[in-house]
Every structure is written in C-alpha cells, then in structure tokens.
Amino acid sequence: MKLTLNYAILKFLTQKEHVSVNDIINSLYFEYNNHKSFKKHLISEILMAAKENGLISEDGYELINDELIIYYSTDENQKKMINKYLG
C-alpha cells in the first residue's frame, strides 16, 4: 500500500540525513509526481509543519543561486516516533 505524500516524506527523513526539499523531490518524483501536493512550496509547508510538531529538526541552510535551501533531519527519538506510527 502506497503511503500518503506526508507520510512518505516523514519516512524518507528517517532514512536519510541532511535532507532538502530538492532531495525529496528527486527521490520521490517517480512515485508521487502526479500527486496534487507534489509541488516545491507545498512540500516546504509539509516540512515546516512537521518541524513545528517536533517530528523533524532543521539541520542547516545555505544560499544557492539566490535560493534559500533549508535542510532537515531526524534524531533518534524523532525516528522512533515516526516509525512507531508509520511502521
């Protein structure tokens, strides 16, 4: 069964370190590119909401070609919480 986009993003963050919106788009494109929320600004909102809810953490940022790239990660407790609910 295919995870919802939000859940797929959270699950992806438990498996990778130092992840940006661009990393998510590149990794999940083939499975979710037809999803109505598979847009850069909406994925950013999903990440910001997850951060505010304590599920993920900001892990740095950089400016590349006048675009602010924010990186996210999960610590062990966040991974346990996500995996507890998503399996």
PDB file with SEQRES, HELIX, SHEET and CRYST1 records, atoms N, CA, C and O in Angstrom:
SEQRES   1 A   87  MET LYS LEU THR LEU ASN TYR ALA ILE LEU LYS PHE LEU          
SEQRES   2 A   87  THR GLN LYS GLU HIS VAL SER VAL ASN ASP ILE ILE ASN          
SEQRES   3 A   87  SER LEU TYR PHE GLU TYR ASN ASN HIS LYS SER PHE LYS          
SEQRES   4 A   87  LYS HIS LEU ILE SER GLU ILE LEU MET ALA ALA LYS GLU          
SEQRES   5 A   87  ASN GLY LEU ILE SER GLU ASP GLY TYR GLU LEU ILE ASN          
SEQRES   6 A   87  ASP GLU LEU ILE ILE TYR TYR SER THR ASP GLU ASN GLN          
SEQRES   7 A   87  LYS LYS MET ILE ASN LYS TYR LEU GLY                          
HELIX    1 AA1 LEU A    5  GLN A   15  1                                  11    
HELIX    2 AA2 VAL A   21  TYR A   32  1                                  12    
HELIX    3 AA3 LYS A   40  GLU A   52  1                                  13    
HELIX    4 AA4 GLU A   76  LEU A   86  1                                  11    
SHEET    1 AA1 2 SER A  57  ILE A  64  0                                        
SHEET    2 AA1 2 GLU A  67  SER A  73 -1                                        
CRYST1    1.000    1.000    1.000  90.00  90.00  90.00 P 1           1          
ATOM      1  N   MET A   1       0.842  -1.182   0.000  1.00  0.00           N  
ATOM      2  CA  MET A   1       0.000   0.000   0.000  1.00  0.00           C  
ATOM      3  C   MET A   1       0.890   1.249   0.000  1.00  0.00           C  
ATOM      4  O   MET A   1       1.843   1.343   0.773  1.00  0.00           O  
ATOM      5  N   LYS A   2       0.573   2.179  -0.854  1.00  0.00           N  
ATOM      6  CA  LYS A   2       1.355   3.403  -1.005  1.00  0.00           C  
ATOM      7  C   LYS A   2       1.034   4.372   0.142  1.00  0.00           C  
ATOM      8  O   LYS A   2      -0.130   4.608   0.463  1.00  0.00           O  
ATOM      9  N   LEU A   3       2.082   4.922   0.748  1.00  0.00           N  
ATOM     10  CA  LEU A   3       1.906   5.912   1.812  1.00  0.00           C  
ATOM     11  C   LEU A   3       1.395   7.226   1.231  1.00  0.00           C  
ATOM     12  O   LEU A   3       1.618   7.521   0.057  1.00  0.00           O  
ATOM     13  N   THR A   4       0.713   8.008   2.055  1.00  0.00           N  
ATOM     14  CA  THR A   4       0.357   9.356   1.628  1.00  0.00           C  
ATOM     15  C   THR A   4       1.650  10.145   1.458  1.00  0.00           C  
ATOM     16  O   THR A   4       2.690   9.756   1.989  1.00  0.00           O  
ATOM     17  N   LEU A   5       1.589  11.239   0.726  1.00  0.00           N  
ATOM     18  CA  LEU A   5       2.789  12.036   0.484  1.00  0.00           C  
ATOM     19  C   LEU A   5       3.410  12.505   1.799  1.00  0.00           C  
ATOM     20  O   LEU A   5       4.627  12.423   1.966  1.00  0.00           O  
ATOM     21  N   ASN A   6       2.601  12.989   2.724  1.00  0.00           N  
ATOM     22  CA  ASN A   6       3.138  13.464   4.005  1.00  0.00           C  
ATOM     23  C   ASN A   6       3.902  12.351   4.717  1.00  0.00           C  
ATOM     24  O   ASN A   6       5.008  12.569   5.211  1.00  0.00           O  
ATOM     25  N   TYR A   7       3.311  11.163   4.768  1.00  0.00           N  
ATOM     26  CA  TYR A   7       3.945  10.043   5.439  1.00  0.00           C  
ATOM     27  C   TYR A   7       5.201   9.596   4.703  1.00  0.00           C  
ATOM     28  O   TYR A   7       6.197   9.246   5.335  1.00  0.00           O  
ATOM     29  N   ALA A   8       5.164   9.605   3.379  1.00  0.00           N  
ATOM     30  CA  ALA A   8       6.335   9.218   2.591  1.00  0.00           C  
ATOM     31  C   ALA A   8       7.501  10.170   2.855  1.00  0.00           C  
ATOM     32  O   ALA A   8       8.654   9.746   2.936  1.00  0.00           O  
ATOM     33  N   ILE A   9       7.194  11.448   2.988  1.00  0.00           N  
ATOM     34  CA  ILE A   9       8.239  12.434   3.289  1.00  0.00           C  
ATOM     35  C   ILE A   9       8.837  12.167   4.659  1.00  0.00           C  
ATOM     36  O   ILE A   9      10.059  12.166   4.809  1.00  0.00           O  
ATOM     37  N   LEU A  10       7.992  11.939   5.664  1.00  0.00           N  
ATOM     38  CA  LEU A  10       8.497  11.652   7.009  1.00  0.00           C  
ATOM     39  C   LEU A  10       9.328  10.372   7.023  1.00  0.00           C  
ATOM     40  O   LEU A  10      10.394  10.328   7.635  1.00  0.00           O  
ATOM     41  N   LYS A  11       8.847   9.350   6.358  1.00  0.00           N  
ATOM     42  CA  LYS A  11       9.578   8.080   6.301  1.00  0.00           C  
ATOM     43  C   LYS A  11      10.932   8.277   5.608  1.00  0.00           C  
ATOM     44  O   LYS A  11      11.942   7.730   6.052  1.00  0.00           O  
ATOM     45  N   PHE A  12      10.952   9.046   4.538  1.00  0.00           N  
ATOM     46  CA  PHE A  12      12.198   9.356   3.835  1.00  0.00           C  
ATOM     47  C   PHE A  12      13.189  10.036   4.777  1.00  0.00           C  
ATOM     48  O   PHE A  12      14.381   9.731   4.750  1.00  0.00           O  
ATOM     49  N   LEU A  13      12.704  10.947   5.600  1.00  0.00           N  
ATOM     50  CA  LEU A  13      13.579  11.670   6.528  1.00  0.00           C  
ATOM     51  C   LEU A  13      14.160  10.761   7.605  1.00  0.00           C  
ATOM     52  O   LEU A  13      15.209  11.076   8.166  1.00  0.00           O  
ATOM     53  N   THR A  14      13.508   9.645   7.906  1.00  0.00           N  
ATOM     54  CA  THR A  14      14.070   8.711   8.892  1.00  0.00           C  
ATOM     55  C   THR A  14      15.192   7.879   8.289  1.00  0.00           C  
ATOM     56  O   THR A  14      15.970   7.262   9.017  1.00  0.00           O  
ATOM     57  N   GLN A  15      15.279   7.859   6.968  1.00  0.00           N  
ATOM     58  CA  GLN A  15      16.264   7.019   6.295  1.00  0.00           C  
ATOM     59  C   GLN A  15      17.465   7.795   5.761  1.00  0.00           C  
ATOM     60  O   GLN A  15      18.469   7.195   5.375  1.00  0.00           O  
ATOM     61  N   LYS A  16      17.372   9.108   5.737  1.00  0.00           N  
ATOM     62  CA  LYS A  16      18.444   9.951   5.191  1.00  0.00           C  
ATOM     63  C   LYS A  16      18.821  11.025   6.203  1.00  0.00           C  
ATOM     64  O   LYS A  16      18.058  11.325   7.120  1.00  0.00           O  
ATOM     65  N   GLU A  17      19.981  11.585   6.028  1.00  0.00           N  
ATOM     66  CA  GLU A  17      20.445  12.692   6.863  1.00  0.00           C  
ATOM     67  C   GLU A  17      20.569  13.944   6.009  1.00  0.00           C  
ATOM     68  O   GLU A  17      20.929  13.873   4.834  1.00  0.00           O  
ATOM     69  N   HIS A  18      20.270  15.086   6.606  1.00  0.00           N  
ATOM     70  CA  HIS A  18      20.528  16.379   5.959  1.00  0.00           C  
ATOM     71  C   HIS A  18      19.789  16.468   4.618  1.00  0.00           C  
ATOM     72  O   HIS A  18      20.410  16.482   3.555  1.00  0.00           O  
ATOM     73  N   VAL A  19      18.454  16.529   4.685  1.00  0.00           N  
ATOM     74  CA  VAL A  19      17.580  16.441   3.516  1.00  0.00           C  
ATOM     75  C   VAL A  19      16.955  17.800   3.210  1.00  0.00           C  
ATOM     76  O   VAL A  19      16.500  18.497   4.117  1.00  0.00           O  
ATOM     77  N   SER A  20      16.935  18.172   1.939  1.00  0.00           N  
ATOM     78  CA  SER A  20      16.285  19.411   1.495  1.00  0.00           C  
ATOM     79  C   SER A  20      15.033  19.066   0.692  1.00  0.00           C  
ATOM     80  O   SER A  20      14.804  17.904   0.354  1.00  0.00           O  
ATOM     81  N   VAL A  21      14.236  20.070   0.394  1.00  0.00           N  
ATOM     82  CA  VAL A  21      13.055  19.871  -0.455  1.00  0.00           C  
ATOM     83  C   VAL A  21      13.477  19.288  -1.801  1.00  0.00           C  
ATOM     84  O   VAL A  21      12.805  18.403  -2.329  1.00  0.00           O  
ATOM     85  N   ASN A  22      14.572  19.772  -2.355  1.00  0.00           N  
ATOM     86  CA  ASN A  22      15.053  19.257  -3.643  1.00  0.00           C  
ATOM     87  C   ASN A  22      15.399  17.772  -3.564  1.00  0.00           C  
ATOM     88  O   ASN A  22      15.137  17.023  -4.505  1.00  0.00           O  
ATOM     89  N   ASP A  23      15.986  17.344  -2.447  1.00  0.00           N  
ATOM     90  CA  ASP A  23      16.297  15.919  -2.261  1.00  0.00           C  
ATOM     91  C   ASP A  23      15.014  15.089  -2.252  1.00  0.00           C  
ATOM     92  O   ASP A  23      14.955  14.012  -2.845  1.00  0.00           O  
ATOM     93  N   ILE A  24      13.998  15.599  -1.576  1.00  0.00           N  
ATOM     94  CA  ILE A  24      12.718  14.896  -1.501  1.00  0.00           C  
ATOM     95  C   ILE A  24      12.092  14.796  -2.884  1.00  0.00           C  
ATOM     96  O   ILE A  24      11.628  13.729  -3.288  1.00  0.00           O  
ATOM     97  N   ILE A  25      12.080  15.899  -3.601  1.00  0.00           N  
ATOM     98  CA  ILE A  25      11.504  15.897  -4.955  1.00  0.00           C  
ATOM     99  C   ILE A  25      12.242  14.905  -5.856  1.00  0.00           C  
ATOM    100  O   ILE A  25      11.607  14.142  -6.585  1.00  0.00           O  
ATOM    101  N   ASN A  26      13.561  14.909  -5.810  1.00  0.00           N  
ATOM    102  CA  ASN A  26      14.340  13.993  -6.643  1.00  0.00           C  
ATOM    103  C   ASN A  26      14.107  12.533  -6.266  1.00  0.00           C  
ATOM    104  O   ASN A  26      14.055  11.669  -7.142  1.00  0.00           O  
ATOM    105  N   SER A  27      13.969  12.255  -4.990  1.00  0.00           N  
ATOM    106  CA  SER A  27      13.837  10.869  -4.542  1.00  0.00           C  
ATOM    107  C   SER A  27      12.430  10.307  -4.691  1.00  0.00           C  
ATOM    108  O   SER A  27      12.265   9.119  -4.969  1.00  0.00           O  
ATOM    109  N   LEU A  28      11.425  11.140  -4.511  1.00  0.00           N  
ATOM    110  CA  LEU A  28      10.041  10.652  -4.534  1.00  0.00           C  
ATOM    111  C   LEU A  28       9.318  10.959  -5.842  1.00  0.00           C  
ATOM    112  O   LEU A  28       8.133  10.655  -5.978  1.00  0.00           O  
ATOM    113  N   TYR A  29      10.011  11.550  -6.793  1.00  0.00           N  
ATOM    114  CA  TYR A  29       9.375  12.020  -8.029  1.00  0.00           C  
ATOM    115  C   TYR A  29       8.590  10.928  -8.758  1.00  0.00           C  
ATOM    116  O   TYR A  29       7.422  11.128  -9.091  1.00  0.00           O  
ATOM    117  N   PHE A  30       9.206   9.797  -9.006  1.00  0.00           N  
ATOM    118  CA  PHE A  30       8.562   8.770  -9.829  1.00  0.00           C  
ATOM    119  C   PHE A  30       7.318   8.184  -9.164  1.00  0.00           C  
ATOM    120  O   PHE A  30       6.393   7.741  -9.846  1.00  0.00           O  
ATOM    121  N   GLU A  31       7.300   8.183  -7.845  1.00  0.00           N  
ATOM    122  CA  GLU A  31       6.137   7.622  -7.148  1.00  0.00           C  
ATOM    123  C   GLU A  31       5.036   8.641  -6.896  1.00  0.00           C  
ATOM    124  O   GLU A  31       3.860   8.278  -6.855  1.00  0.00           O  
ATOM    125  N   TYR A  32       5.397   9.918  -6.727  1.00  0.00           N  
ATOM    126  CA  TYR A  32       4.422  10.920  -6.296  1.00  0.00           C  
ATOM    127  C   TYR A  32       4.261  12.106  -7.239  1.00  0.00           C  
ATOM    128  O   TYR A  32       3.546  13.047  -6.895  1.00  0.00           O  
ATOM    129  N   ASN A  33       4.887  12.106  -8.407  1.00  0.00           N  
ATOM    130  CA  ASN A  33       4.846  13.288  -9.262  1.00  0.00           C  
ATOM    131  C   ASN A  33       3.434  13.660  -9.723  1.00  0.00           C  
ATOM    132  O   ASN A  33       3.203  14.809 -10.099  1.00  0.00           O  
ATOM    133  N   ASN A  34       2.499  12.735  -9.704  1.00  0.00           N  
ATOM    134  CA  ASN A  34       1.117  13.052 -10.086  1.00  0.00           C  
ATOM    135  C   ASN A  34       0.259  13.512  -8.914  1.00  0.00           C  
ATOM    136  O   ASN A  34      -0.897  13.890  -9.104  1.00  0.00           O  
ATOM    137  N   HIS A  35       0.803  13.486  -7.728  1.00  0.00           N  
ATOM    138  CA  HIS A  35       0.062  13.916  -6.535  1.00  0.00           C  
ATOM    139  C   HIS A  35      -0.128  15.426  -6.578  1.00  0.00           C  
ATOM    140  O   HIS A  35       0.803  16.161  -6.908  1.00  0.00           O  
ATOM    141  N   LYS A  36      -1.323  15.891  -6.249  1.00  0.00           N  
ATOM    142  CA  LYS A  36      -1.617  17.328  -6.356  1.00  0.00           C  
ATOM    143  C   LYS A  36      -0.754  18.194  -5.434  1.00  0.00           C  
ATOM    144  O   LYS A  36      -0.563  19.378  -5.711  1.00  0.00           O  
ATOM    145  N   SER A  37      -0.235  17.629  -4.353  1.00  0.00           N  
ATOM    146  CA  SER A  37       0.602  18.398  -3.428  1.00  0.00           C  
ATOM    147  C   SER A  37       2.094  18.260  -3.712  1.00  0.00           C  
ATOM    148  O   SER A  37       2.917  18.773  -2.954  1.00  0.00           O  
ATOM    149  N   PHE A  38       2.449  17.577  -4.788  1.00  0.00           N  
ATOM    150  CA  PHE A  38       3.858  17.374  -5.105  1.00  0.00           C  
ATOM    151  C   PHE A  38       4.399  18.606  -5.837  1.00  0.00           C  
ATOM    152  O   PHE A  38       4.751  18.566  -7.016  1.00  0.00           O  
ATOM    153  N   LYS A  39       4.445  19.692  -5.082  1.00  0.00           N  
ATOM    154  CA  LYS A  39       4.982  20.964  -5.559  1.00  0.00           C  
ATOM    155  C   LYS A  39       5.944  21.478  -4.490  1.00  0.00           C  
ATOM    156  O   LYS A  39       5.735  21.277  -3.294  1.00  0.00           O  
ATOM    157  N   LYS A  40       6.979  22.133  -4.941  1.00  0.00           N  
ATOM    158  CA  LYS A  40       8.046  22.560  -4.032  1.00  0.00           C  
ATOM    159  C   LYS A  40       7.506  23.353  -2.838  1.00  0.00           C  
ATOM    160  O   LYS A  40       7.871  23.071  -1.697  1.00  0.00           O  
ATOM    161  N   HIS A  41       6.649  24.331  -3.088  1.00  0.00           N  
ATOM    162  CA  HIS A  41       6.171  25.166  -1.982  1.00  0.00           C  
ATOM    163  C   HIS A  41       5.271  24.379  -1.026  1.00  0.00           C  
ATOM    164  O   HIS A  41       5.247  24.674   0.169  1.00  0.00           O  
ATOM    165  N   LEU A  42       4.538  23.393  -1.522  1.00  0.00           N  
ATOM    166  CA  LEU A  42       3.677  22.600  -0.647  1.00  0.00           C  
ATOM    167  C   LEU A  42       4.491  21.585   0.158  1.00  0.00           C  
ATOM    168  O   LEU A  42       4.166  21.305   1.312  1.00  0.00           O  
ATOM    169  N   ILE A  43       5.537  21.039  -0.441  1.00  0.00           N  
ATOM    170  CA  ILE A  43       6.423  20.148   0.314  1.00  0.00           C  
ATOM    171  C   ILE A  43       7.136  20.935   1.408  1.00  0.00           C  
ATOM    172  O   ILE A  43       7.339  20.422   2.509  1.00  0.00           O  
ATOM    173  N   SER A  44       7.513  22.170   1.116  1.00  0.00           N  
ATOM    174  CA  SER A  44       8.124  23.035   2.144  1.00  0.00           C  
ATOM    175  C   SER A  44       7.158  23.242   3.309  1.00  0.00           C  
ATOM    176  O   SER A  44       7.570  23.227   4.469  1.00  0.00           O  
ATOM    177  N   GLU A  45       5.891  23.433   3.007  1.00  0.00           N  
ATOM    178  CA  GLU A  45       4.890  23.598   4.067  1.00  0.00           C  
ATOM    179  C   GLU A  45       4.743  22.325   4.900  1.00  0.00           C  
ATOM    180  O   GLU A  45       4.604  22.394   6.121  1.00  0.00           O  
ATOM    181  N   ILE A  46       4.775  21.173   4.248  1.00  0.00           N  
ATOM    182  CA  ILE A  46       4.708  19.900   4.968  1.00  0.00           C  
ATOM    183  C   ILE A  46       5.890  19.788   5.927  1.00  0.00           C  
ATOM    184  O   ILE A  46       5.724  19.383   7.078  1.00  0.00           O  
ATOM    185  N   LEU A  47       7.070  20.146   5.456  1.00  0.00           N  
ATOM    186  CA  LEU A  47       8.271  20.085   6.296  1.00  0.00           C  
ATOM    187  C   LEU A  47       8.202  21.072   7.456  1.00  0.00           C  
ATOM    188  O   LEU A  47       8.580  20.738   8.579  1.00  0.00           O  
ATOM    189  N   MET A  48       7.726  22.277   7.192  1.00  0.00           N  
ATOM    190  CA  MET A  48       7.615  23.270   8.267  1.00  0.00           C  
ATOM    191  C   MET A  48       6.613  22.822   9.325  1.00  0.00           C  
ATOM    192  O   MET A  48       6.847  23.017  10.517  1.00  0.00           O  
ATOM    193  N   ALA A  49       5.508  22.229   8.906  1.00  0.00           N  
ATOM    194  CA  ALA A  49       4.510  21.729   9.860  1.00  0.00           C  
ATOM    195  C   ALA A  49       5.089  20.587  10.693  1.00  0.00           C  
ATOM    196  O   ALA A  49       4.873  20.529  11.903  1.00  0.00           O  
ATOM    197  N   ALA A  50       5.817  19.685  10.054  1.00  0.00           N  
ATOM    198  CA  ALA A  50       6.436  18.577  10.781  1.00  0.00           C  
ATOM    199  C   ALA A  50       7.466  19.092  11.781  1.00  0.00           C  
ATOM    200  O   ALA A  50       7.588  18.561  12.884  1.00  0.00           O  
ATOM    201  N   LYS A  51       8.202  20.122  11.393  1.00  0.00           N  
ATOM    202  CA  LYS A  51       9.176  20.726  12.304  1.00  0.00           C  
ATOM    203  C   LYS A  51       8.481  21.346  13.512  1.00  0.00           C  
ATOM    204  O   LYS A  51       8.905  21.147  14.650  1.00  0.00           O  
ATOM    205  N   GLU A  52       7.423  22.090  13.262  1.00  0.00           N  
ATOM    206  CA  GLU A  52       6.688  22.733  14.356  1.00  0.00           C  
ATOM    207  C   GLU A  52       6.051  21.718  15.294  1.00  0.00           C  
ATOM    208  O   GLU A  52       5.846  22.002  16.474  1.00  0.00           O  
ATOM    209  N   ASN A  53       5.738  20.539  14.775  1.00  0.00           N  
ATOM    210  CA  ASN A  53       5.151  19.475  15.596  1.00  0.00           C  
ATOM    211  C   ASN A  53       6.204  18.585  16.248  1.00  0.00           C  
ATOM    212  O   ASN A  53       5.864  17.605  16.911  1.00  0.00           O  
ATOM    213  N   GLY A  54       7.473  18.918  16.064  1.00  0.00           N  
ATOM    214  CA  GLY A  54       8.558  18.195  16.716  1.00  0.00           C  
ATOM    215  C   GLY A  54       8.937  16.871  16.072  1.00  0.00           C  
ATOM    216  O   GLY A  54       9.684  16.088  16.660  1.00  0.00           O  
ATOM    217  N   LEU A  55       8.431  16.613  14.868  1.00  0.00           N  
ATOM    218  CA  LEU A  55       8.740  15.346  14.205  1.00  0.00           C  
ATOM    219  C   LEU A  55      10.080  15.361  13.485  1.00  0.00           C  
ATOM    220  O   LEU A  55      10.695  14.311  13.300  1.00  0.00           O  
ATOM    221  N   ILE A  56      10.536  16.536  13.077  1.00  0.00           N  
ATOM    222  CA  ILE A  56      11.824  16.694  12.399  1.00  0.00           C  
ATOM    223  C   ILE A  56      12.493  17.954  12.920  1.00  0.00           C  
ATOM    224  O   ILE A  56      11.869  18.752  13.619  1.00  0.00           O  
ATOM    225  N   SER A  57      13.752  18.131  12.581  1.00  0.00           N  
ATOM    226  CA  SER A  57      14.508  19.321  13.005  1.00  0.00           C  
ATOM    227  C   SER A  57      15.169  19.967  11.799  1.00  0.00           C  
ATOM    228  O   SER A  57      15.508  19.298  10.823  1.00  0.00           O  
ATOM    229  N   GLU A  58      15.347  21.288  11.886  1.00  0.00           N  
ATOM    230  CA  GLU A  58      16.158  21.959  10.873  1.00  0.00           C  
ATOM    231  C   GLU A  58      17.605  21.567  11.114  1.00  0.00           C  
ATOM    232  O   GLU A  58      18.056  21.469  12.255  1.00  0.00           O  
ATOM    233  N   ASP A  59      18.325  21.343  10.020  1.00  0.00           N  
ATOM    234  CA  ASP A  59      19.692  20.853  10.128  1.00  0.00           C  
ATOM    235  C   ASP A  59      20.676  21.747   9.383  1.00  0.00           C  
ATOM    236  O   ASP A  59      21.779  21.314   9.048  1.00  0.00           O  
ATOM    237  N   GLY A  60      20.287  22.981   9.123  1.00  0.00           N  
ATOM    238  CA  GLY A  60      21.168  23.914   8.449  1.00  0.00           C  
ATOM    239  C   GLY A  60      20.512  24.503   7.216  1.00  0.00           C  
ATOM    240  O   GLY A  60      19.403  24.134   6.829  1.00  0.00           O  
ATOM    241  N   TYR A  61      21.230  25.420   6.621  1.00  0.00           N  
ATOM    242  CA  TYR A  61      20.722  26.069   5.415  1.00  0.00           C  
ATOM    243  C   TYR A  61      21.890  26.661   4.647  1.00  0.00           C  
ATOM    244  O   TYR A  61      22.981  26.859   5.182  1.00  0.00           O  
ATOM    245  N   GLU A  62      21.629  26.938   3.374  1.00  0.00           N  
ATOM    246  CA  GLU A  62      22.613  27.621   2.539  1.00  0.00           C  
ATOM    247  C   GLU A  62      21.888  28.341   1.414  1.00  0.00           C  
ATOM    248  O   GLU A  62      20.751  28.012   1.077  1.00  0.00           O  
ATOM    249  N   LEU A  63      22.549  29.306   0.853  1.00  0.00           N  
ATOM    250  CA  LEU A  63      22.014  30.067  -0.265  1.00  0.00           C  
ATOM    251  C   LEU A  63      22.708  29.595  -1.540  1.00  0.00           C  
ATOM    252  O   LEU A  63      23.924  29.725  -1.682  1.00  0.00           O  
ATOM    253  N   ILE A  64      21.919  29.045  -2.466  1.00  0.00           N  
ATOM    254  CA  ILE A  64      22.451  28.549  -3.730  1.00  0.00           C  
ATOM    255  C   ILE A  64      21.700  29.250  -4.853  1.00  0.00           C  
ATOM    256  O   ILE A  64      20.482  29.114  -4.968  1.00  0.00           O  
ATOM    257  N   ASN A  65      22.419  29.997  -5.677  1.00  0.00           N  
ATOM    258  CA  ASN A  65      21.815  30.729  -6.799  1.00  0.00           C  
ATOM    259  C   ASN A  65      20.608  31.550  -6.352  1.00  0.00           C  
ATOM    260  O   ASN A  65      19.549  31.505  -6.979  1.00  0.00           O  
ATOM    261  N   ASP A  66      20.773  32.290  -5.277  1.00  0.00           N  
ATOM    262  CA  ASP A  66      19.726  33.154  -4.716  1.00  0.00           C  
ATOM    263  C   ASP A  66      18.508  32.387  -4.210  1.00  0.00           C  
ATOM    264  O   ASP A  66      17.443  32.982  -4.042  1.00  0.00           O  
ATOM    265  N   GLU A  67      18.633  31.099  -3.965  1.00  0.00           N  
ATOM    266  CA  GLU A  67      17.548  30.303  -3.395  1.00  0.00           C  
ATOM    267  C   GLU A  67      17.992  29.784  -2.030  1.00  0.00           C  
ATOM    268  O   GLU A  67      19.053  29.171  -1.909  1.00  0.00           O  
ATOM    269  N   LEU A  68      17.181  30.030  -1.004  1.00  0.00           N  
ATOM    270  CA  LEU A  68      17.476  29.534   0.330  1.00  0.00           C  
ATOM    271  C   LEU A  68      17.117  28.050   0.393  1.00  0.00           C  
ATOM    272  O   LEU A  68      15.963  27.671   0.190  1.00  0.00           O  
ATOM    273  N   ILE A  69      18.104  27.228   0.672  1.00  0.00           N  
ATOM    274  CA  ILE A  69      17.910  25.787   0.796  1.00  0.00           C  
ATOM    275  C   ILE A  69      17.985  25.454   2.286  1.00  0.00           C  
ATOM    276  O   ILE A  69      19.004  25.694   2.934  1.00  0.00           O  
ATOM    277  N   ILE A  70      16.902  24.901   2.818  1.00  0.00           N  
ATOM    278  CA  ILE A  70      16.850  24.502   4.229  1.00  0.00           C  
ATOM    279  C   ILE A  70      16.959  22.983   4.284  1.00  0.00           C  
ATOM    280  O   ILE A  70      16.301  22.274   3.522  1.00  0.00           O  
ATOM    281  N   TYR A  71      17.787  22.500   5.185  1.00  0.00           N  
ATOM    282  CA  TYR A  71      17.989  21.067   5.361  1.00  0.00           C  
ATOM    283  C   TYR A  71      17.314  20.615   6.648  1.00  0.00           C  
ATOM    284  O   TYR A  71      17.276  21.342   7.641  1.00  0.00           O  
ATOM    285  N   TYR A  72      16.786  19.401   6.607  1.00  0.00           N  
ATOM    286  CA  TYR A  72      16.082  18.822   7.738  1.00  0.00           C  
ATOM    287  C   TYR A  72      16.670  17.457   8.056  1.00  0.00           C  
ATOM    288  O   TYR A  72      17.272  16.809   7.199  1.00  0.00           O  
ATOM    289  N   SER A  73      16.485  17.025   9.316  1.00  0.00           N  
ATOM    290  CA  SER A  73      16.933  15.700   9.724  1.00  0.00           C  
ATOM    291  C   SER A  73      16.039  15.220  10.865  1.00  0.00           C  
ATOM    292  O   SER A  73      15.195  15.960  11.370  1.00  0.00           O  
ATOM    293  N   THR A  74      16.245  13.970  11.252  1.00  0.00           N  
ATOM    294  CA  THR A  74      15.528  13.414  12.403  1.00  0.00           C  
ATOM    295  C   THR A  74      16.551  12.831  13.362  1.00  0.00           C  
ATOM    296  O   THR A  74      17.502  12.173  12.940  1.00  0.00           O  
ATOM    297  N   ASP A  75      16.355  13.072  14.655  1.00  0.00           N  
ATOM    298  CA  ASP A  75      17.217  12.436  15.645  1.00  0.00           C  
ATOM    299  C   ASP A  75      16.604  11.081  16.010  1.00  0.00           C  
ATOM    300  O   ASP A  75      15.552  10.715  15.486  1.00  0.00           O  
ATOM    301  N   GLU A  76      17.239  10.359  16.878  1.00  0.00           N  
ATOM    302  CA  GLU A  76      16.780   9.002  17.209  1.00  0.00           C  
ATOM    303  C   GLU A  76      15.369   8.987  17.793  1.00  0.00           C  
ATOM    304  O   GLU A  76      14.572   8.115  17.447  1.00  0.00           O  
ATOM    305  N   ASN A  77      15.048   9.932  18.669  1.00  0.00           N  
ATOM    306  CA  ASN A  77      13.705   9.980  19.256  1.00  0.00           C  
ATOM    307  C   ASN A  77      12.646  10.299  18.200  1.00  0.00           C  
ATOM    308  O   ASN A  77      11.560   9.719  18.213  1.00  0.00           O  
ATOM    309  N   GLN A  78      12.956  11.206  17.302  1.00  0.00           N  
ATOM    310  CA  GLN A  78      12.020  11.544  16.228  1.00  0.00           C  
ATOM    311  C   GLN A  78      11.820  10.350  15.298  1.00  0.00           C  
ATOM    312  O   GLN A  78      10.699  10.076  14.869  1.00  0.00           O  
ATOM    313  N   LYS A  79      12.904   9.641  14.986  1.00  0.00           N  
ATOM    314  CA  LYS A  79      12.793   8.454  14.149  1.00  0.00           C  
ATOM    315  C   LYS A  79      11.904   7.409  14.813  1.00  0.00           C  
ATOM    316  O   LYS A  79      11.053   6.808  14.155  1.00  0.00           O  
ATOM    317  N   LYS A  80      12.096   7.189  16.111  1.00  0.00           N  
ATOM    318  CA  LYS A  80      11.278   6.217  16.839  1.00  0.00           C  
ATOM    319  C   LYS A  80       9.808   6.601  16.799  1.00  0.00           C  
ATOM    320  O   LYS A  80       8.943   5.749  16.594  1.00  0.00           O  
ATOM    321  N   MET A  81       9.524   7.886  16.995  1.00  0.00           N  
ATOM    322  CA  MET A  81       8.138   8.353  16.988  1.00  0.00           C  
ATOM    323  C   MET A  81       7.503   8.151  15.610  1.00  0.00           C  
ATOM    324  O   MET A  81       6.383   7.650  15.510  1.00  0.00           O  
ATOM    325  N   ILE A  82       8.204   8.535  14.568  1.00  0.00           N  
ATOM    326  CA  ILE A  82       7.683   8.383  13.204  1.00  0.00           C  
ATOM    327  C   ILE A  82       7.490   6.904  12.879  1.00  0.00           C  
ATOM    328  O   ILE A  82       6.436   6.508  12.382  1.00  0.00           O  
ATOM    329  N   ASN A  83       8.493   6.099  13.157  1.00  0.00           N  
ATOM    330  CA  ASN A  83       8.406   4.671  12.835  1.00  0.00           C  
ATOM    331  C   ASN A  83       7.349   3.945  13.663  1.00  0.00           C  
ATOM    332  O   ASN A  83       6.778   2.953  13.211  1.00  0.00           O  
ATOM    333  N   LYS A  84       7.090   4.435  14.867  1.00  0.00           N  
ATOM    334  CA  LYS A  84       6.044   3.829  15.713  1.00  0.00           C  
ATOM    335  C   LYS A  84       4.681   3.944  15.032  1.00  0.00           C  
ATOM    336  O   LYS A  84       3.883   3.007  15.070  1.00  0.00           O  
ATOM    337  N   TYR A  85       4.422   5.075  14.418  1.00  0.00           N  
ATOM    338  CA  TYR A  85       3.117   5.304  13.798  1.00  0.00           C  
ATOM    339  C   TYR A  85       3.043   4.889  12.335  1.00  0.00           C  
ATOM    340  O   TYR A  85       1.971   4.537  11.844  1.00  0.00           O  
ATOM    341  N   LEU A  86       4.166   4.927  11.639  1.00  0.00           N  
ATOM    342  CA  LEU A  86       4.147   4.600  10.213  1.00  0.00           C  
ATOM    343  C   LEU A  86       4.664   3.201   9.909  1.00  0.00           C  
ATOM    344  O   LEU A  86       4.518   2.700   8.793  1.00  0.00           O  
ATOM    345  N   GLY A  87       5.264   2.583  10.904  1.00  0.00           N  
ATOM    346  CA  GLY A  87       5.760   1.217  10.698  1.00  0.00           C  
ATOM    347  C   GLY A  87       7.085   1.118  10.052  1.00  0.00           C  
ATOM    348  O   GLY A  87       7.586   0.015   9.836  1.00  0.00           O  
TER     349      GLY A  87                                                      
END                                                                             
